[in-house]
Amino acid sequence: MKRILLKTVNAVLIGILVFATGILMVDRSAAQSAVGTAMGRKIGNDLRLKAENSNSTETVRIILQLSAKPKGQLNALLNRNGVHVRANFRNLDSMVVELPVNVVNELASFSEVSFVSLDSEVEAFGHVSATTGADAIRAQTTTTLLGGTTTTYLDGTGIGIAVIDSGIDTSHTSFLDKSNNVRVVVNRDFTGEGRTDDPFGHGTHVAATAAGNGRISNAAYIGIAPNAKLINLRVLDKKGVGKVSGLLSALDWVLANRSTYNIRVVNMSLGGMAVDSYKNDPVCKAVRKLVDAGVVAIAAAGNNGKNSAGQKLYGHIHSPGNEPSALTVGATNTYGTDARADDTVATYSSRGPTRSHWTDANGIKHFDNLIKPDMVAPGNKLAYAKAKNNLLVTQNPELKANVSPVDNRDMMYLNGSSMASPAVAGAAALLLQVNPKLTPNMVKMILMYTAQQLRGFNTLEQGAGQLNIEGAVRLAKLVKTDLLTTTLVGSPLLTTLTPPSPKTTIAGQQFTWGQGIIAGSTFATGTSLITKYQGIYKNGVLLSDGVLIGDGVLIGDGALLSDGVLIGDGVLISDGVLMSDGTLFLSSGVLISDGALLSDGVLIGDGVLISDGVLLSDGVLLSDFTLQAQSALASGDNTTGMMLQSDNGVDYLGY
């Protein structure tokens, strides 16, 4: 429903779809300003604008990223009067510093400093188990050595999901296990308010979407992984607002404590305007460290898919959804039906490409232009756990589902990629339960490869397609568990020579898997993705690392990608079957190489408006949570939602 928009202070106007060429490496003399690096200026775009337009005595709070331990003159600056180090993220090589804005350029000049950016604000964004296929794979039957069978329940048991959000109301019945123990095993506050409950109401709903149990109303509101452990990391305050520094603190904590609680998945139904390139954005860099350490990072794409006139907008993927290692999720509308033939991408779901950028020493912008979201999942008008007396329901009474008169059993409605993201987080937990040896890149690949392409929507809207847990679990079970970093590219990936059938049936309707993955600014297809081990499945690399540009043509490099992996050459409008099918919407060359400039307000492709990514036509920022919630609820996306079933007060334990 709402993504937690890391609301960028003085968000820079992102010249939408100013499709630039690849990164330009600029030669500089030793006399050139030290605030420029090989990756461009070392000061974030929004902070640079603030420094140019603010009184020199104004104090700013910044995120300082380091390439080496501070020494000498940098230490002296950090201990200068008026300069205060407020937090130190040792696992992330960064810190929070308050200092006069006129010191920013001096700070950036030190060789130990890699990037300086604002400590921006963070806000929240904003039937599922059946329609995603989770119900179809709950009971897993295996044959024993003696010829008997055993049945296990696939419910996320043993897997830790960190929910980085506005807190969790742990008194809600949805978070009990079958022995009446609370499954929220850690509660930490990073807002400074000294509480870990959920006065805002967003985090509780998100946590229940990922891992709510089935006790209430005969499992009508069951989450995707109903027995997973939940780690409650609160970064949004009682008004749903936080800081980048709080989010970094939470990610730093996960890096330090992931093994203790078996945290294999992190859900971030939050984000902000993606201004700085993922190469410099401190949150994106922290997410990359998490993924490299073996944690699947799920991020909401955003809810800025249309303007106030209802026209489509492209280029509004938010941070950290613009980070290539994250699995970025957009929202679909299921119209309340389990069958998927009528499903569509929600009109408000943010579309790619990513428009974050870096600015070189000559002032030239270089846009990331990655295809995002990676996939989509149900996120429209979902009913899940309602935190007691939360602000969202207080301000928007229509969000209350009125399932039960008892606070800790009631539900509320929310919309958005914030709701789609935890559905995928729960799915990732199920894959890791069935095959704990999967790397984050393998989880991404499996979820994308088995997704369903939605007819009539292009890759910048739906990525690889809509979540299909039934197919993903079937494929994950077949992946070998003895793969090593030394395994040769092209070696067998599965325990069988026969790949699984690429078809899934849900609610009596069969569909074909899309059988492709998003790879940076293009996509890859081919059964070799699931039958042969690919170098891109290792930790420490990206799924796009094996893609090369040769003579203007995209190809696999042969080192990270085996033969049989086909690289796409455009952004397609899907015909609803294979990811490689459909009509051309946009050439890959526009995203990658030709630097074509499309100004704000230009109509392209399907005749939709390209916006600048920051302001709507009426001058209102769409990052405001309440405005976005009301707009979504009033739109045609919400005429039909998840069907409600009243609570009879009796706990159902057969889920």
Solvent accessible surface area in square Angstrom, and as a share of the most:
residue,aa,sasa,rsa
1,M,1,0.00
2,K,0,0.00
3,R,0,0.00
4,I,0,0.00
5,L,0,0.00
6,L,8,0.04
7,K,52,0.22
8,T,14,0.08
9,V,52,0.30
10,N,86,0.44
11,A,20,0.16
12,V,12,0.07
13,L,101,0.50
14,I,5,0.03
15,G,27,0.26
16,I,0,0.00
17,L,0,0.00
18,V,35,0.20
19,F,0,0.00
20,A,16,0.13
21,T,66,0.38
22,G,49,0.47
23,I,70,0.36
24,L,86,0.43
25,M,122,0.54
26,V,29,0.16
27,D,143,0.74
28,R,85,0.31
29,S,77,0.50
30,A,114,0.88
31,A,102,0.79
32,Q,56,0.25
33,S,66,0.42
34,A,51,0.40
35,V,33,0.19
36,G,10,0.09
37,T,38,0.22
38,A,51,0.40
39,M,56,0.25
40,G,0,0.00
41,R,66,0.24
42,K,11,0.05
43,I,13,0.06
44,G,0,0.00
45,N,5,0.02
46,D,6,0.03
47,L,0,0.00
48,R,47,0.17
49,L,58,0.29
50,K,30,0.13
51,A,33,0.26
52,E,112,0.50
53,N,119,0.61
54,S,31,0.20
55,N,103,0.53
56,S,57,0.37
57,T,109,0.63
58,E,61,0.28
59,T,78,0.46
60,V,6,0.03
61,R,80,0.29
62,I,0,0.00
63,I,0,0.00
64,L,0,0.00
65,Q,9,0.04
66,L,23,0.12
67,S,81,0.52
68,A,51,0.40
69,K,173,0.73
70,P,22,0.14
71,K,124,0.52
72,G,58,0.56
73,Q,142,0.63
74,L,0,0.00
75,N,60,0.31
76,A,64,0.50
77,L,1,0.01
78,L,15,0.07
79,N,120,0.61
80,R,101,0.37
81,N,146,0.75
82,G,36,0.35
83,V,8,0.05
84,H,82,0.37
85,V,64,0.36
86,R,125,0.46
87,A,31,0.24
88,N,68,0.35
89,F,6,0.03
90,R,188,0.69
91,N,67,0.34
92,L,16,0.08
93,D,76,0.39
94,S,4,0.03
95,M,12,0.05
96,V,0,0.00
97,V,0,0.00
98,E,36,0.16
99,L,0,0.00
100,P,30,0.19
101,V,4,0.03
102,N,94,0.48
103,V,13,0.07
104,V,0,0.00
105,N,92,0.47
106,E,73,0.33
107,L,0,0.00
108,A,0,0.00
109,S,46,0.29
110,F,31,0.13
111,S,95,0.61
112,E,9,0.04
113,V,3,0.02
114,S,36,0.23
115,F,6,0.02
116,V,0,0.00
117,S,6,0.04
118,L,13,0.06
119,D,4,0.02
120,S,8,0.05
121,E,58,0.26
122,V,0,0.00
123,E,12,0.05
124,A,0,0.00
125,F,0,0.00
126,G,4,0.04
127,H,34,0.15
128,V,0,0.00
129,S,6,0.04
130,A,29,0.22
131,T,1,0.01
132,T,0,0.00
133,G,2,0.02
134,A,0,0.00
135,D,71,0.37
136,A,70,0.54
137,I,9,0.05
138,R,16,0.06
139,A,67,0.52
140,Q,19,0.09
141,T,82,0.48
142,T,67,0.39
143,T,102,0.60
144,T,53,0.31
145,L,190,0.95
146,L,178,0.88
147,G,57,0.55
148,G,35,0.34
149,T,93,0.54
150,T,65,0.38
151,T,90,0.52
152,T,82,0.48
153,Y,76,0.29
154,L,6,0.03
155,D,15,0.08
156,G,0,0.00
157,T,67,0.39
158,G,38,0.36
159,I,9,0.05
160,G,0,0.00
161,I,0,0.00
162,A,0,0.00
163,V,1,0.01
164,I,0,0.00
165,D,1,0.00
166,S,0,0.00
167,G,0,0.00
168,I,1,0.01
169,D,15,0.08
170,T,45,0.26
171,S,73,0.47
172,H,1,0.00
173,T,9,0.05
174,S,4,0.03
175,F,0,0.00
176,L,37,0.19
177,D,29,0.15
178,K,99,0.42
179,S,83,0.53
180,N,98,0.50
181,N,87,0.45
182,V,69,0.40
183,R,13,0.05
184,V,10,0.06
185,V,66,0.38
186,V,14,0.08
187,N,62,0.32
188,R,102,0.37
189,D,34,0.18
190,F,40,0.17
191,T,39,0.23
192,G,77,0.74
193,E,65,0.29
194,G,72,0.70
195,R,92,0.34
196,T,39,0.23
197,D,57,0.30
198,D,4,0.02
199,P,22,0.14
200,F,6,0.03
201,G,0,0.00
202,H,0,0.00
203,G,0,0.00
204,T,0,0.00
205,H,0,0.00
206,V,0,0.00
207,A,0,0.00
208,A,1,0.01
209,T,0,0.00
210,A,0,0.00
211,A,0,0.00
212,G,0,0.00
213,N,5,0.03
214,G,0,0.00
215,R,9,0.03
216,I,4,0.02
217,S,3,0.02
218,N,87,0.45
219,A,25,0.19
220,A,23,0.18
221,Y,6,0.02
222,I,13,0.07
223,G,0,0.00
224,I,0,0.00
225,A,0,0.00
226,P,1,0.01
227,N,46,0.24
228,A,0,0.00
229,K,56,0.24
230,L,0,0.00
231,I,0,0.00
232,N,0,0.00
233,L,0,0.00
234,R,0,0.00
235,V,1,0.01
236,L,0,0.00
237,D,34,0.18
238,K,103,0.44
239,K,137,0.58
240,G,1,0.01
241,V,39,0.22
242,G,9,0.09
243,K,76,0.32
244,V,9,0.05
245,S,7,0.04
246,G,7,0.07
247,L,0,0.00
248,L,1,0.01
249,S,27,0.17
250,A,0,0.00
251,L,0,0.00
252,D,21,0.11
253,W,29,0.10
254,V,0,0.00
255,L,19,0.09
256,A,67,0.52
257,N,36,0.19
258,R,75,0.27
259,S,99,0.64
260,T,102,0.59
261,Y,63,0.24
262,N,58,0.30
263,I,2,0.01
264,R,46,0.17
265,V,0,0.00
266,V,0,0.00
267,N,0,0.00
268,M,0,0.00
269,S,0,0.00
270,L,0,0.00
271,G,0,0.00
272,G,0,0.00
273,M,17,0.07
274,A,3,0.02
275,V,5,0.03
276,D,14,0.07
277,S,0,0.00
278,Y,32,0.12
279,K,56,0.24
280,N,12,0.06
281,D,16,0.08
282,P,12,0.08
283,V,1,0.01
284,C,0,0.00
285,K,70,0.30
286,A,2,0.02
287,V,0,0.00
288,R,65,0.24
289,K,75,0.32
290,L,0,0.00
291,V,6,0.03
292,D,56,0.29
293,A,36,0.28
294,G,15,0.14
295,V,2,0.01
296,V,2,0.01
297,A,2,0.02
298,I,0,0.00
299,A,0,0.00
300,A,0,0.00
301,A,0,0.00
302,G,0,0.00
303,N,2,0.01
304,N,4,0.02
305,G,0,0.00
306,K,37,0.16
307,N,12,0.06
308,S,67,0.43
309,A,77,0.60
310,G,49,0.48
311,Q,78,0.35
312,K,54,0.23
313,L,1,0.00
314,Y,0,0.00
315,G,2,0.02
316,H,8,0.04
317,I,5,0.03
318,H,1,0.00
319,S,4,0.02
320,P,0,0.00
321,G,0,0.00
322,N,0,0.00
323,E,1,0.01
324,P,16,0.10
325,S,4,0.03
326,A,0,0.00
327,L,0,0.00
328,T,0,0.00
329,V,0,0.00
330,G,0,0.00
331,A,0,0.00
332,T,0,0.00
333,N,2,0.01
334,T,5,0.03
335,Y,74,0.28
336,G,13,0.13
337,T,56,0.33
338,D,58,0.30
339,A,23,0.18
340,R,7,0.03
341,A,84,0.65
342,D,60,0.31
343,D,10,0.05
344,T,40,0.23
345,V,6,0.03
346,A,1,0.01
347,T,58,0.33
348,Y,8,0.03
349,S,0,0.00
350,S,0,0.00
351,R,5,0.02
352,G,0,0.00
353,P,0,0.00
354,T,0,0.00
355,R,2,0.01
356,S,0,0.00
357,H,0,0.00
358,W,6,0.02
359,T,8,0.05
360,D,1,0.01
361,A,27,0.21
362,N,97,0.50
363,G,35,0.34
364,I,86,0.44
365,K,75,0.32
366,H,6,0.03
367,F,16,0.07
368,D,16,0.08
369,N,1,0.01
370,L,18,0.09
371,I,1,0.01
372,K,4,0.02
373,P,0,0.00
374,D,4,0.02
375,M,0,0.00
376,V,0,0.00
377,A,0,0.00
378,P,0,0.00
379,G,0,0.00
380,N,5,0.02
381,K,44,0.19
382,L,1,0.01
383,A,0,0.00
384,Y,0,0.00
385,A,0,0.00
386,K,9,0.04
387,A,1,0.01
388,K,113,0.48
389,N,116,0.59
390,N,2,0.01
391,L,47,0.23
392,L,1,0.00
393,V,20,0.11
394,T,96,0.56
395,Q,93,0.41
396,N,1,0.01
397,P,95,0.60
398,E,98,0.44
399,L,0,0.00
400,K,76,0.32
401,A,9,0.07
402,N,106,0.54
403,V,9,0.05
404,S,8,0.05
405,P,135,0.85
406,V,74,0.43
407,D,58,0.30
408,N,55,0.28
409,R,25,0.09
410,D,1,0.01
411,M,2,0.01
412,M,0,0.00
413,Y,26,0.10
414,L,0,0.00
415,N,1,0.00
416,G,0,0.00
417,S,0,0.00
418,S,0,0.00
419,M,0,0.00
420,A,0,0.00
421,S,0,0.00
422,P,0,0.00
423,A,0,0.00
424,V,0,0.00
425,A,0,0.00
426,G,0,0.00
427,A,0,0.00
428,A,0,0.00
429,A,0,0.00
430,L,0,0.00
431,L,0,0.00
432,L,0,0.00
433,Q,45,0.20
434,V,38,0.22
435,N,3,0.02
436,P,77,0.48
437,K,135,0.57
438,L,3,0.01
439,T,27,0.16
440,P,4,0.02
441,N,6,0.03
442,M,6,0.03
443,V,0,0.00
444,K,9,0.04
445,M,1,0.00
446,I,0,0.00
447,L,0,0.00
448,M,0,0.00
449,Y,2,0.01
450,T,0,0.00
451,A,0,0.00
452,Q,19,0.08
453,Q,9,0.04
454,L,6,0.03
455,R,170,0.62
456,G,46,0.44
457,F,36,0.15
458,N,2,0.01
459,T,10,0.06
460,L,1,0.00
461,E,1,0.01
462,Q,1,0.00
463,G,1,0.01
464,A,0,0.00
465,G,0,0.00
466,Q,1,0.00
467,L,0,0.00
468,N,0,0.00
469,I,0,0.00
470,E,26,0.12
471,G,0,0.00
472,A,0,0.00
473,V,1,0.01
474,R,70,0.26
475,L,0,0.00
476,A,0,0.00
477,K,85,0.36
478,L,47,0.24
479,V,2,0.01
480,K,56,0.24
481,T,79,0.46
482,D,96,0.50
483,L,34,0.17
484,L,120,0.59
485,T,97,0.57
486,T,108,0.63
487,T,29,0.17
488,L,139,0.69
489,V,47,0.27
490,G,30,0.29
491,S,29,0.19
492,P,80,0.50
493,L,0,0.00
494,L,10,0.05
495,T,95,0.56
496,T,50,0.29
497,L,176,0.87
498,T,99,0.58
499,P,52,0.32
500,P,18,0.11
501,S,63,0.41
502,P,47,0.30
503,K,87,0.37
504,T,3,0.02
505,T,73,0.42
506,I,10,0.05
507,A,60,0.46
508,G,72,0.69
509,Q,75,0.34
510,Q,119,0.53
511,F,22,0.09
512,T,27,0.15
513,W,0,0.00
514,G,1,0.01
515,Q,28,0.13
516,G,0,0.00
517,I,1,0.00
518,I,8,0.04
519,A,2,0.02
520,G,15,0.14
521,S,17,0.11
522,T,2,0.01
523,F,8,0.03
524,A,1,0.01
525,T,13,0.08
526,G,18,0.18
527,T,79,0.46
528,S,9,0.06
529,L,0,0.00
530,I,4,0.02
531,T,41,0.24
532,K,58,0.25
533,Y,5,0.02
534,Q,0,0.00
535,G,0,0.00
536,I,1,0.00
537,Y,0,0.00
538,K,54,0.23
539,N,69,0.35
540,G,50,0.48
541,V,34,0.20
542,L,22,0.11
543,L,11,0.05
544,S,29,0.18
545,D,59,0.30
546,G,0,0.00
547,V,29,0.17
548,L,85,0.42
549,I,93,0.47
550,G,28,0.27
551,D,154,0.80
552,G,66,0.64
553,V,90,0.52
554,L,21,0.10
555,I,83,0.42
556,G,30,0.29
557,D,42,0.22
558,G,58,0.56
559,A,69,0.53
560,L,42,0.21
561,L,3,0.02
562,S,15,0.10
563,D,107,0.55
564,G,41,0.39
565,V,14,0.08
566,L,116,0.58
567,I,30,0.15
568,G,10,0.09
569,D,111,0.58
570,G,1,0.01
571,V,0,0.00
572,L,22,0.11
573,I,47,0.24
574,S,6,0.04
575,D,51,0.26
576,G,19,0.18
577,V,61,0.35
578,L,59,0.29
579,M,6,0.03
580,S,54,0.35
581,D,45,0.23
582,G,38,0.36
583,T,92,0.53
584,L,113,0.56
585,F,14,0.06
586,L,20,0.10
587,S,47,0.30
588,S,6,0.04
589,G,24,0.23
590,V,23,0.13
591,L,5,0.02
592,I,26,0.13
593,S,53,0.34
594,D,81,0.42
595,G,20,0.20
596,A,37,0.29
597,L,135,0.67
598,L,41,0.20
599,S,74,0.48
600,D,87,0.45
601,G,38,0.37
602,V,49,0.28
603,L,110,0.55
604,I,20,0.10
605,G,59,0.56
606,D,59,0.31
607,G,49,0.47
608,V,19,0.11
609,L,35,0.18
610,I,0,0.00
611,S,10,0.06
612,D,23,0.12
613,G,1,0.01
614,V,10,0.06
615,L,78,0.39
616,L,17,0.08
617,S,96,0.62
618,D,88,0.46
619,G,48,0.46
620,V,59,0.34
621,L,62,0.31
622,L,25,0.13
623,S,2,0.01
624,D,60,0.31
625,F,10,0.04
626,T,41,0.24
627,L,64,0.32
628,Q,7,0.03
629,A,1,0.01
630,Q,82,0.36
631,S,50,0.32
632,A,8,0.06
633,L,35,0.17
634,A,91,0.70
635,S,21,0.14
636,G,54,0.52
637,D,10,0.05
638,N,8,0.04
639,T,108,0.63
640,T,48,0.28
641,G,7,0.06
642,M,4,0.02
643,M,121,0.54
644,L,76,0.38
645,Q,79,0.35
646,S,87,0.56
647,D,20,0.10
648,N,109,0.56
649,G,48,0.46
650,V,103,0.59
651,D,52,0.27
652,Y,80,0.30
653,L,86,0.43
654,G,54,0.52
655,Y,18,0.07
